[in-house]
Amino acid sequence: MNDLPYRPCAGVMIVNRDGRVFVGQRLDSTLEAWQMPQGGIDEGEDALAAAIREVGEETGIAPALLTLIAEAAEELRYDLPAELVGKLWKGKWRGQRQRWFLFAFTGEDSDVNIATAHPEFRAWKWADPAQLPAMIVPFKRDLYRAVLAAFDEPLRTRAEARP
């Protein structure tokens, strides 16, 4: 497993006007786990472009309804549990290395449509950021704590600015 590379990915935290974060429940999992949009960065693709593309592919949210707030200063990583290596991604990767972006969502709930051409989520909702680590599969909890730490300041600033 240690000889395998990490899959390059982009992850996206989308925050609405109430300071809540978009999470979706994956179609390919029977777990009650929720996650933020994320996905692979194509060969030659910029991480920000991949993030925006993934949001559209997974949530149906148009790019015009997203405002970039912040990018995590560092790439974040997670390892797959040993029992999943070889089963996911045709056994090519040990986990993911991700560039994370924080976007403000300026649209309405009706602008979210998870019934996309290639749906990934069976349900979606807005969640309190502090609850995110408890909502994700256990092997990604440290990653989600790192994402929250990376975006702590802009999330607090937005919360303080709300009436």
C-alpha positions, 0 to 999 in steps of 0.5 A: 500500500505504501508504494501506491501514489495518492489520487490528485483531487479537489474538495469543496466546502460550500457555505450558504448564507446561514453559515451551513455547509452542503453535504451529500449522501453518496449513492454507492454507499449504504452508510449514513455517511455524508460528504462534501463535494470532491473528485479527481483532478484530470490530467492537465486540469487546474485544481480550482477548475476541477473543484468548480467542475465537480460541484456542477457534476455532483450538485448541479450548482452553476458556477455563477452561484459560487463565490470563492472565499478561500483555498486551503494553504496546503494539500490535505491527504487521507489514506484508505483503510487497508481493506479498501485498497485494491477495491476502489479506483482499480487499485491504483491509489492508496488514498487522496491528496486534495486541494480544498476550496471554500465557496459562498453559495449565492443561490437558493435551495432550488438551484441545487439539483443532485439528479445530474447526468452522473449522480453521486448523491442520493440526498443532500442537506445543509449542515453545521460545520462543527458536525462535519467530522461526525458525519463523514466515514471514519477514515476521513474524519481527520481530513475533515478536521483539517479542512475545518481548521484550514477554513476556520478564520473565513468561516468565523468572519462570515459568522460574525458578519451575519445579522 
